[in-house]
Amino acid sequence: MDDIDLLLIRELQGELPFSPDPYGELARRAGCTTGEVLGRLTRMRSQGALKRIGAVLKHRNIGFYANGLFVCSIPEERIDQAGQRLAGRKEVSHCYRRTPYPDWPYNLYAMIHGTTEAGVLEVVTDFIVEENIEHYDILFSTEELKKTSFSL
């Protein structure tokens, strides 16, 4: 990893340039070509130094004020198919499996976004009826915390 790699990582930890060619803008800032930027990012990803480049949607800024973490218990033999169906819903941004524990028995989690809590509850109700789920909970967000990660 050299100074250009570090500069690219620092640039990507902020916001991508709002431009028709954001990688070209990064290349200009780094003093190299767009091809070199893309090559470096590909290399860093293949070496495990870069996990991903992704958008962070600020749900509340676009009207999604009701955001609930839905958790439920599903038998292992059904969890993959049920999780795929849940993840396929347009209101779901994250859906994943977790290890259950005696005091927290849930193994399927999904973040559901809606304009109202009633809308989120409707998605949950449809899913629990379709999948015959008995054990579940919904944890609604009360505020949006600053979305950041480790920075160099």
Buried (B, 14 or more C-beta within 10 A) or exposed (E): EEEBBEBBBEBBEEEEBEEEEBBBBBBBEBEBEBEBBEEBBEEBEEEEEBEEEEEEEEBBEEEBBBBBBBBBBBEEEEBEEBBEBBBEBEBBBEBEBEEBEEEEEBBBBBBBBBEEBEBBBBBBEEBBEEBEBEEBEBEEBEEEEEEEEEEE
